[in-house]
């Protein structure tokens, strides 16, 4: 059961990233979406860099 729950989270995370990417492409914008993980394992699943800086989700 636990493995299924982990997979659901990963699939949902992938869905959100793909929707954000589609939205940018449909607007004719560049794909400036990134993922970040530091040396201790902390992570930001979706970074969007804009002209004024970055935003994390």
C-alpha positions in Angstrom: 0.0 0.0 0.0 2.8 2.4 0.9 4.5 1.9 -2.5 1.2 2.8 -4.3 1.0 6.0 -2.3 4.5 7.0 -3.2 3.7 6.4 -6.9 0.6 8.5 -6.7 2.6 11.5 -5.4 5.2 11.1 -8.1 2.5 10.9 -10.8 0.7 13.9 -9.5 4.0 15.9 -9.3 4.7 14.9 -12.9 1.2 15.9 -14.0 1.6 19.4 -12.4 5.0 20.0 -14.1 3.7 18.8 -17.5 0.7 21.1 -17.3 2.9 24.1 -16.4 5.2 23.2 -19.4 2.2 22.9 -21.7 0.8 26.2 -20.5 4.2 28.0 -21.3 4.5 26.4 -24.7 0.9 27.3 -25.6 1.7 30.9 -24.8 4.8 30.8 -27.0 7.1 31.1 -24.1 10.4 29.3 -23.5 10.6 26.4 -21.2 12.3 28.0 -18.2 11.1 25.4 -15.6 13.7 23.8 -13.4 14.0 21.3 -10.5 16.4 21.9 -7.6 17.9 19.6 -4.9 20.6 20.7 -2.5 23.4 18.6 -1.0 21.3 17.6 2.0 18.4 16.4 -0.1 16.0 19.3 0.3 14.2 20.0 -3.0 12.0 22.4 -4.9 9.9 20.5 -7.4 9.2 23.3 -9.8 11.2 26.5 -10.3 10.0 29.1 -12.8 12.5 31.8 -13.7 11.0 35.1 -14.7 12.6 38.4 -15.8 12.7 39.6 -12.2 13.9 36.4 -10.5 12.7 32.9 -9.7 9.6 31.5 -8.1 9.4 28.1 -6.5 6.5 25.7 -6.0 
